[in-house]
Amino acid sequence: MENLPKDPFMLFSYVNTMLRDRYQSLEELCDDLDINQEELMEKLKKAGFLYNPVTNQFG
């Protein structure tokens, strides 16, 4: 997670862009970038963003 944006709103934007442009799922993104999926989801949840697997985006 140290290579990701620290600001939760920048992180939200970065992750959603990656999900839209490169990855079919959050699990695929986390596996490829070696990110702890639960930690990422919790950080974004604290900022009010939840992952929707149907749209493959945080919102």
N, CA, C and O atoms as CSV, one atom per row, in Angstrom:
chain,resi,resn,atom,element,x,y,z
A,1,MET,N,N,0.819,-1.200,0.000
A,1,MET,CA,C,0.000,0.000,0.000
A,1,MET,C,C,0.864,1.266,0.000
A,1,MET,O,O,0.355,2.361,-0.243
A,2,GLU,N,N,2.165,1.123,0.270
A,2,GLU,CA,C,2.992,2.319,0.358
A,2,GLU,C,C,3.196,3.028,-0.977
A,2,GLU,O,O,3.564,4.203,-0.998
A,3,ASN,N,N,2.964,2.341,-2.085
A,3,ASN,CA,C,3.113,2.972,-3.401
A,3,ASN,C,C,1.829,3.617,-3.907
A,3,ASN,O,O,1.813,4.208,-4.986
A,4,LEU,N,N,0.760,3.508,-3.136
A,4,LEU,CA,C,-0.526,4.084,-3.517
A,4,LEU,C,C,-0.689,5.473,-2.914
A,4,LEU,O,O,-0.042,5.799,-1.919
A,5,PRO,N,N,-1.553,6.293,-3.513
A,5,PRO,CA,C,-1.804,7.623,-2.928
A,5,PRO,C,C,-2.259,7.521,-1.473
A,5,PRO,O,O,-3.047,6.641,-1.127
A,6,LYS,N,N,-1.771,8.404,-0.638
A,6,LYS,CA,C,-2.131,8.409,0.787
A,6,LYS,C,C,-3.487,9.069,1.035
A,6,LYS,O,O,-4.240,8.643,1.910
A,7,ASP,N,N,-3.789,10.103,0.265
A,7,ASP,CA,C,-5.068,10.790,0.401
A,7,ASP,C,C,-6.191,9.870,-0.058
A,7,ASP,O,O,-6.121,9.342,-1.168
A,8,PRO,N,N,-7.237,9.656,0.763
A,8,PRO,CA,C,-8.292,8.704,0.397
A,8,PRO,C,C,-9.047,9.076,-0.882
A,8,PRO,O,O,-9.518,8.189,-1.592
A,9,PHE,N,N,-9.168,10.362,-1.185
A,9,PHE,CA,C,-9.882,10.764,-2.395
A,9,PHE,C,C,-9.018,10.523,-3.638
A,9,PHE,O,O,-9.533,10.154,-4.694
A,10,MET,N,N,-7.729,10.731,-3.510
A,10,MET,CA,C,-6.814,10.411,-4.610
A,10,MET,C,C,-6.737,8.893,-4.803
A,10,MET,O,O,-6.687,8.403,-5.931
A,11,LEU,N,N,-6.728,8.165,-3.697
A,11,LEU,CA,C,-6.719,6.703,-3.755
A,11,LEU,C,C,-7.981,6.195,-4.441
A,11,LEU,O,O,-7.912,5.308,-5.292
A,12,PHE,N,N,-9.115,6.746,-4.081
A,12,PHE,CA,C,-10.398,6.402,-4.697
A,12,PHE,C,C,-10.321,6.594,-6.213
A,12,PHE,O,O,-10.693,5.700,-6.974
A,13,SER,N,N,-9.848,7.737,-6.642
A,13,SER,CA,C,-9.745,8.041,-8.069
A,13,SER,C,C,-8.770,7.094,-8.771
A,13,SER,O,O,-9.067,6.574,-9.847
A,14,TYR,N,N,-7.622,6.877,-8.164
A,14,TYR,CA,C,-6.603,5.996,-8.742
A,14,TYR,C,C,-7.128,4.569,-8.903
A,14,TYR,O,O,-7.008,3.971,-9.973
A,15,VAL,N,N,-7.707,4.034,-7.838
A,15,VAL,CA,C,-8.195,2.647,-7.872
A,15,VAL,C,C,-9.323,2.504,-8.889
A,15,VAL,O,O,-9.338,1.541,-9.656
A,16,ASN,N,N,-10.258,3.436,-8.909
A,16,ASN,CA,C,-11.357,3.335,-9.876
A,16,ASN,C,C,-10.847,3.434,-11.316
A,16,ASN,O,O,-11.368,2.759,-12.204
A,17,THR,N,N,-9.851,4.255,-11.548
A,17,THR,CA,C,-9.271,4.343,-12.892
A,17,THR,C,C,-8.619,3.022,-13.277
A,17,THR,O,O,-8.792,2.543,-14.397
A,18,MET,N,N,-7.886,2.446,-12.368
A,18,MET,CA,C,-7.247,1.152,-12.641
A,18,MET,C,C,-8.287,0.069,-12.885
A,18,MET,O,O,-8.129,-0.755,-13.786
A,19,LEU,N,N,-9.349,0.066,-12.087
A,19,LEU,CA,C,-10.408,-0.928,-12.270
A,19,LEU,C,C,-11.091,-0.749,-13.619
A,19,LEU,O,O,-11.411,-1.731,-14.289
A,20,ARG,N,N,-11.312,0.476,-14.013
A,20,ARG,CA,C,-11.980,0.752,-15.285
A,20,ARG,C,C,-11.095,0.380,-16.469
A,20,ARG,O,O,-11.560,-0.214,-17.441
A,21,ASP,N,N,-9.810,0.736,-16.376
A,21,ASP,CA,C,-8.937,0.620,-17.543
A,21,ASP,C,C,-8.162,-0.688,-17.652
A,21,ASP,O,O,-7.791,-1.088,-18.755
A,22,ARG,N,N,-7.907,-1.370,-16.522
A,22,ARG,CA,C,-6.982,-2.510,-16.573
A,22,ARG,C,C,-7.469,-3.802,-15.938
A,22,ARG,O,O,-7.020,-4.880,-16.328
A,23,TYR,N,N,-8.369,-3.725,-14.979
A,23,TYR,CA,C,-8.686,-4.921,-14.191
A,23,TYR,C,C,-10.169,-5.248,-14.219
A,23,TYR,O,O,-11.021,-4.360,-14.182
A,24,GLN,N,N,-10.456,-6.533,-14.284
A,24,GLN,CA,C,-11.833,-7.013,-14.321
A,24,GLN,C,C,-12.446,-7.135,-12.925
A,24,GLN,O,O,-13.661,-7.284,-12.796
A,25,SER,N,N,-11.616,-7.071,-11.881
A,25,SER,CA,C,-12.126,-7.189,-10.514
A,25,SER,C,C,-11.134,-6.562,-9.542
A,25,SER,O,O,-9.963,-6.361,-9.861
A,26,LEU,N,N,-11.634,-6.262,-8.352
A,26,LEU,CA,C,-10.773,-5.738,-7.289
A,26,LEU,C,C,-9.750,-6.787,-6.886
A,26,LEU,O,O,-8.596,-6.460,-6.610
A,27,GLU,N,N,-10.164,-8.032,-6.851
A,27,GLU,CA,C,-9.250,-9.113,-6.491
A,27,GLU,C,C,-8.080,-9.185,-7.476
A,27,GLU,O,O,-6.934,-9.359,-7.064
A,28,GLU,N,N,-8.359,-9.053,-8.758
A,28,GLU,CA,C,-7.314,-9.086,-9.777
A,28,GLU,C,C,-6.340,-7.916,-9.595
A,28,GLU,O,O,-5.126,-8.097,-9.685
A,29,LEU,N,N,-6.873,-6.722,-9.342
A,29,LEU,CA,C,-6.032,-5.548,-9.112
A,29,LEU,C,C,-5.129,-5.776,-7.906
A,29,LEU,O,O,-3.922,-5.546,-7.984
A,30,CYS,N,N,-5.694,-6.220,-6.811
A,30,CYS,CA,C,-4.926,-6.417,-5.575
A,30,CYS,C,C,-3.869,-7.509,-5.744
A,30,CYS,O,O,-2.747,-7.365,-5.259
A,31,ASP,N,N,-4.219,-8.595,-6.427
A,31,ASP,CA,C,-3.239,-9.660,-6.664
A,31,ASP,C,C,-2.082,-9.154,-7.514
A,31,ASP,O,O,-0.919,-9.416,-7.206
A,32,ASP,N,N,-2.395,-8.436,-8.573
A,32,ASP,CA,C,-1.374,-7.967,-9.497
A,32,ASP,C,C,-0.454,-6.927,-8.858
A,32,ASP,O,O,0.754,-6.939,-9.098
A,33,LEU,N,N,-1.012,-6.032,-8.050
A,33,LEU,CA,C,-0.220,-4.975,-7.418
A,33,LEU,C,C,0.280,-5.343,-6.023
A,33,LEU,O,O,0.908,-4.531,-5.344
A,34,ASP,N,N,-0.007,-6.579,-5.605
A,34,ASP,CA,C,0.399,-7.075,-4.282
A,34,ASP,C,C,-0.089,-6.152,-3.166
A,34,ASP,O,O,0.682,-5.683,-2.329
A,35,ILE,N,N,-1.410,-5.908,-3.190
A,35,ILE,CA,C,-2.077,-5.050,-2.210
A,35,ILE,C,C,-2.986,-5.916,-1.354
A,35,ILE,O,O,-3.640,-6.825,-1.866
A,36,ASN,N,N,-3.034,-5.645,-0.062
A,36,ASN,CA,C,-3.964,-6.328,0.820
A,36,ASN,C,C,-5.365,-5.779,0.546
A,36,ASN,O,O,-5.651,-4.615,0.828
A,37,GLN,N,N,-6.231,-6.627,-0.005
A,37,GLN,CA,C,-7.556,-6.187,-0.418
A,37,GLN,C,C,-8.391,-5.679,0.750
A,37,GLN,O,O,-9.073,-4.664,0.615
A,38,GLU,N,N,-8.355,-6.345,1.873
A,38,GLU,CA,C,-9.135,-5.915,3.033
A,38,GLU,C,C,-8.665,-4.562,3.545
A,38,GLU,O,O,-9.478,-3.717,3.920
A,39,GLU,N,N,-7.361,-4.358,3.561
A,39,GLU,CA,C,-6.793,-3.076,4.016
A,39,GLU,C,C,-7.221,-1.941,3.080
A,39,GLU,O,O,-7.592,-0.859,3.534
A,40,LEU,N,N,-7.166,-2.197,1.779
A,40,LEU,CA,C,-7.588,-1.200,0.796
A,40,LEU,C,C,-9.071,-0.877,0.959
A,40,LEU,O,O,-9.458,0.292,0.965
A,41,MET,N,N,-9.892,-1.904,1.089
A,41,MET,CA,C,-11.338,-1.696,1.236
A,41,MET,C,C,-11.648,-0.930,2.520
A,41,MET,O,O,-12.533,-0.075,2.528
A,42,GLU,N,N,-10.935,-1.223,3.596
A,42,GLU,CA,C,-11.174,-0.548,4.870
A,42,GLU,C,C,-10.775,0.930,4.789
A,42,GLU,O,O,-11.484,1.797,5.300
A,43,LYS,N,N,-9.649,1.209,4.153
A,43,LYS,CA,C,-9.203,2.596,4.016
A,43,LYS,C,C,-10.223,3.414,3.217
A,43,LYS,O,O,-10.540,4.547,3.578
A,44,LEU,N,N,-10.728,2.833,2.139
A,44,LEU,CA,C,-11.715,3.547,1.326
A,44,LEU,C,C,-13.075,3.608,2.023
A,44,LEU,O,O,-13.811,4.580,1.858
A,45,LYS,N,N,-13.407,2.592,2.789
A,45,LYS,CA,C,-14.668,2.596,3.540
A,45,LYS,C,C,-14.674,3.725,4.564
A,45,LYS,O,O,-15.701,4.376,4.759
A,46,LYS,N,N,-13.542,3.965,5.217
A,46,LYS,CA,C,-13.445,5.049,6.196
A,46,LYS,C,C,-13.695,6.414,5.556
A,46,LYS,O,O,-14.123,7.352,6.228
A,47,ALA,N,N,-13.425,6.518,4.255
A,47,ALA,CA,C,-13.667,7.768,3.525
A,47,ALA,C,C,-15.060,7.787,2.903
A,47,ALA,O,O,-15.433,8.750,2.233
A,48,GLY,N,N,-15.833,6.711,3.128
A,48,GLY,CA,C,-17.209,6.678,2.635
A,48,GLY,C,C,-17.406,5.957,1.315
A,48,GLY,O,O,-18.478,6.049,0.717
A,49,PHE,N,N,-16.385,5.239,0.846
A,49,PHE,CA,C,-16.473,4.550,-0.441
A,49,PHE,C,C,-16.577,3.041,-0.245
A,49,PHE,O,O,-15.797,2.441,0.495
A,50,LEU,N,N,-17.546,2.447,-0.915
A,50,LEU,CA,C,-17.735,1.001,-0.864
A,50,LEU,C,C,-17.562,0.418,-2.254
A,50,LEU,O,O,-17.906,1.055,-3.249
A,51,TYR,N,N,-17.027,-0.798,-2.321
A,51,TYR,CA,C,-16.812,-1.466,-3.590
A,51,TYR,C,C,-18.094,-2.156,-4.042
A,51,TYR,O,O,-18.756,-2.840,-3.261
A,52,ASN,N,N,-18.434,-1.967,-5.319
A,52,ASN,CA,C,-19.578,-2.630,-5.926
A,52,ASN,C,C,-19.023,-3.584,-6.995
A,52,ASN,O,O,-18.532,-3.133,-8.030
A,53,PRO,N,N,-19.100,-4.898,-6.747
A,53,PRO,CA,C,-18.535,-5.844,-7.715
A,53,PRO,C,C,-19.308,-5.871,-9.043
A,53,PRO,O,O,-18.745,-6.259,-10.066
A,54,VAL,N,N,-20.554,-5.476,-9.043
A,54,VAL,CA,C,-21.348,-5.465,-10.271
A,54,VAL,C,C,-20.811,-4.413,-11.252
A,54,VAL,O,O,-20.688,-4.670,-12.449
A,55,THR,N,N,-20.495,-3.232,-10.724
A,55,THR,CA,C,-19.967,-2.149,-11.568
A,55,THR,C,C,-18.429,-2.140,-11.579
A,55,THR,O,O,-17.813,-1.433,-12.376
A,56,ASN,N,N,-17.825,-2.928,-10.695
A,56,ASN,CA,C,-16.367,-2.987,-10.540
A,56,ASN,C,C,-15.796,-1.599,-10.247
A,56,ASN,O,O,-14.798,-1.185,-10.838
A,57,GLN,N,N,-16.442,-0.897,-9.334
A,57,GLN,CA,C,-16.023,0.455,-8.957
A,57,GLN,C,C,-16.331,0.712,-7.481
A,57,GLN,O,O,-17.214,0.087,-6.893
A,58,PHE,N,N,-15.593,1.632,-6.911
A,58,PHE,CA,C,-15.928,2.154,-5.599
A,58,PHE,C,C,-16.846,3.345,-5.805
A,58,PHE,O,O,-16.709,4.083,-6.780
A,59,GLY,N,N,-17.767,3.526,-4.901
A,59,GLY,CA,C,-18.673,4.661,-5.002
A,59,GLY,C,C,-19.205,5.075,-3.669
A,59,GLY,O,O,-19.986,6.023,-3.583
